[in-house]
């Protein structure tokens, strides 16, 4: 199966997920909902499980959330997160359908995950939040980082669509390609703000924009 496909999951693909793992069960729910691009399922899953290896608890805040799957996966993977907020300026009309199907299979999601249409600047963040974002385009990733660090919150982003014009490349463009230079500068900026940074990647067959940046304030490191 092509995990990078933007085609929507549908009931014809149910036999591709026959197991009883959490991933297969979520994938079958997404197939029944019939609205989620296949790529988004795999991206959200790979990010969620890596984030939960590092961070537990806290309110989940998924910025530029799309269908909001990442927020719901983070709650499913760690029940100690009592609530999640999934925020986007324009949430797909079908996001509610996906949420309803997931809630039917996992009733404990009921009332714990809110989908909110709002500008990212309007969201009130707190120190105990876990702020996440998958493929917030270009400077939106920097906005997510700025909002999270201003609150002193833990964060995880999977950047994409790096805008090179006017970007801070840190003088690294002679050694590194532009997008990588931007992400290196982001790491350095976080370290200067007193964050401990963990870098990784999700599988490249899902997306070539696969660099995962996870960080937490030094004072909260375990």
C-alpha positions in Angstrom: 0.0 0.0 0.0 1.2 3.5 -0.9 1.4 5.2 2.5 2.0 8.6 0.8 -1.2 8.6 -1.2 -3.6 11.5 -0.8 -6.6 9.4 -1.8 -9.2 9.1 0.9 -9.4 5.9 3.0 -12.7 4.1 2.3 -14.5 0.9 3.1 -12.9 -1.0 0.2 -9.6 -0.7 2.1 -10.9 -2.3 5.3 -9.2 -5.7 4.5 -5.8 -3.9 4.5 -6.1 -3.4 8.3 -7.2 -6.8 9.7 -5.4 -6.8 13.0 -6.4 -5.8 16.5 -3.6 -3.3 17.1 -4.6 0.2 18.0 -3.3 1.4 14.6 -5.4 -1.1 12.7 -8.5 -0.3 14.7 -8.0 3.5 14.1 -7.4 2.8 10.4 -10.6 0.8 10.1 -12.5 3.7 11.8 -11.0 6.1 9.3 -12.0 3.8 6.4 -15.6 3.8 7.6 -15.5 7.6 8.0 -14.4 7.8 4.3 -13.0 11.3 4.5 -9.3 11.1 5.6 -6.4 11.1 3.1 -4.3 7.9 3.6 -1.2 10.0 4.0 -2.7 11.9 7.0 -3.4 8.7 8.8 0.2 7.5 8.6 1.7 10.9 9.4 -0.5 11.4 12.5 0.2 7.9 13.8 4.0 8.1 13.3 4.1 11.5 15.0 1.8 10.6 17.8 3.6 7.5 18.9 7.0 9.2 18.9 5.7 12.1 20.9 4.1 9.8 23.5 7.5 8.1 23.9 8.7 11.4 25.3 5.8 13.2 26.8 2.9 12.1 29.0 -0.1 14.0 30.3 -1.1 17.6 29.8 -3.8 19.2 27.6 -3.1 18.4 24.0 -3.3 21.4 21.7 -3.1 20.5 18.0 -2.5 23.7 16.0 -3.2 23.8 12.2 -5.0 20.5 12.9 -6.7 19.6 9.7 -9.1 16.7 10.6 -7.8 16.7 14.2 -6.6 13.1 14.1 -3.3 13.8 15.8 -5.1 15.3 18.8 -7.3 12.2 19.1 -4.5 9.8 18.7 -2.5 11.5 21.5 -5.5 11.1 23.9 -5.9 7.4 22.9 -2.2 6.7 23.4 -2.2 8.4 26.9 -5.4 8.5 28.9 -3.8 10.8 31.4 -4.3 13.7 29.0 -7.8 14.7 30.1 -8.6 16.9 27.1 -7.4 18.0 23.6 -8.0 21.1 21.6 -7.7 20.8 17.8 -7.5 24.2 16.2 -7.4 25.4 12.6 -8.5 28.5 10.7 -10.7 26.3 8.5 -11.5 22.8 9.7 -12.8 20.4 7.0 -16.5 19.8 7.1 -15.8 16.1 7.4 -13.7 16.4 10.5 -16.8 15.9 12.7 -17.7 12.7 10.9 -14.2 11.3 11.6 -14.5 12.4 15.3 -17.9 10.7 15.6 -16.7 7.4 14.1 -13.7 7.4 16.5 -15.9 8.2 19.4 -18.2 5.4 18.6 -15.3 2.9 18.9 -13.7 4.8 21.9 -16.5 6.4 23.9 -13.9 7.8 26.3 -13.1 10.4 23.6 -16.5 11.9 24.1 -16.3 15.4 25.4 -12.5 15.3 25.6 -11.5 16.5 22.1 -12.8 19.8 20.8 -12.5 21.0 17.2 -12.3 24.8 17.1 -12.1 27.1 14.1 -9.9 30.0 15.2 -6.7 31.9 14.3 -3.7 30.3 16.0 -2.9 33.6 17.7 -6.2 33.5 19.5 -5.5 30.2 21.3 -4.6 30.6 25.0 -1.8 28.2 25.8 -0.5 27.1 29.2 2.7 25.8 30.6 1.4 22.3 31.1 0.1 22.0 27.5 1.5 19.7 24.9 1.5 21.7 21.6 1.8 19.8 18.4 1.5 20.4 14.7 1.9 18.3 11.6 2.8 20.1 8.4 1.9 23.7 9.3 3.1 25.3 6.1 6.1 27.5 6.1 6.0 30.3 8.6 3.0 28.7 10.4 5.5 26.3 11.9 7.4 29.2 13.3 4.2 30.7 14.7 3.5 27.4 16.5 7.0 27.4 17.9 6.6 31.0 19.1 3.3 30.4 20.7 4.5 27.2 22.5 7.7 28.7 23.8 6.0 31.9 24.9 3.9 29.7 27.2 6.8 27.5 28.2 5.0 24.4 26.9 6.3 21.2 25.5 6.1 21.0 21.7 6.4 18.8 18.7 6.3 19.9 15.0 6.7 18.2 11.6 7.6 21.2 9.4 6.9 21.5 5.7 6.8 24.0 2.8 9.9 25.9 4.0 9.7 29.5 2.8 13.3 30.3 1.8 12.7 34.0 0.8 13.8 36.1 3.7 14.2 33.1 6.0 16.9 32.9 8.6 19.3 30.3 7.2 22.0 31.0 9.9 24.7 31.3 7.3 24.4 27.6 6.7 23.3 27.6 3.1 26.9 27.0 2.0 26.8 23.6 3.7 23.1 22.6 3.9 20.1 22.9 1.6 17.7 25.7 2.5 15.0 23.7 4.3 17.4 21.8 6.4 19.2 25.1 7.3 15.9 26.5 8.4 15.2 23.6 10.7 18.7 23.7 12.2 18.2 27.3 13.0 14.9 26.4 14.6 16.7 23.9 16.8 19.4 26.5 17.8 16.7 29.1 18.6 14.9 26.6 20.9 18.1 25.8 22.7 18.8 29.4 23.2 15.3 29.7 24.8 16.3 27.0 27.3 14.7 24.1 25.6 16.1 20.6 25.3 15.6 19.4 21.7 15.0 15.9 20.4 15.2 15.4 16.6 14.0 12.5 14.6 12.3 11.4 11.4 9.1 9.6 10.4 9.4 7.1 7.5 10.3 8.8 4.3 7.9 6.7 2.2 5.1 8.5 3.9 6.4 12.0 3.2 9.8 13.5 2.2 9.0 16.3 4.7 9.7 14.0 7.5 11.9 15.8 10.1 10.3 15.7 13.5 11.3 18.3 16.1 10.4 17.7 19.7 11.3 19.9 22.6 10.7 20.7 26.2 11.9 23.3 28.7 15.1 22.1 30.4 13.5 22.4 33.8 10.9 19.8 32.9 13.3 17.2 31.5 13.1 13.8 33.1 
